[in-house]
Amino acid sequence: MEFSIHRIDEPHEASMYALVTEDEHGFVLGELSEVHEAAKAINEFLATGKDAGVIDNLDERFGFKWLTVEEAIDMAYKESRIDVPATSIRWSCRQGHIQGAINSGRQWRFPAMRFRGWLTRKYQPRKTNNKPAT
């Protein structure tokens, strides 16, 4: 895989940089001084093979706010006034429609930004037949 460094086009006092993969995933590195510190840490790891320990794949330091199904239901209602059934969210997780969803034990967890994307682009509330009785 190939990587490239890009300057982030936003008005900052100091330029910010991102590492971008050939498949277009981006990772914010920070200001130039932070890029230098990251380079030192990477070089030390490559030279010694020693890492700083294990980190949980749900750790929010990865830049994601992780949600449970219950938190997602609350978020959907607070932000969009949409009642999303838990069964719809779990089904979408199982089908891969909410990217990044992980089944941890018996609990689905997924990045908030991926849930918002699914909610606005993919979720189709079930249509109800509200015809008056005759």
Steps between C-alpha positions, in 0.01 A plus 500: 500500500623848418463807721524872434503807723259784426456846645143541627326789327354684798584839642722422798771708659734212423455253214356161586601181319336166421631162395291362212503140378470397137143387570419853621486448877635801686663536841556843650860531615480854637732797467850462359654461848258212569594337168866511612408340835301230321797433270726458806256253658466302176876490447554383858241227455660389172846494658406318821175317423365620835153649510331691783260218584161374392211735427136392474354522150206698647729760661367846417854629454467357149283801431164329510221551747368146535129442555293213632164425340322676787719810464435502125124491555528800732727686256264440207206638691686801646663601172237405243178422688509153347394194700732222384420152631789315663427204273563716190836616635611148597390361162690777318810425709479127416452578130800737493290808425645694794869507418739421780238324714651249742316237699671509839354220707127537452519875440535675164725808499574733209645844430248783545597657168429171317162472671411856397593416141283188506214692659500776239580296188383143555233476769149470361233506772232239452197649330178468696155486360322792667179479300193585703269211578191482279 
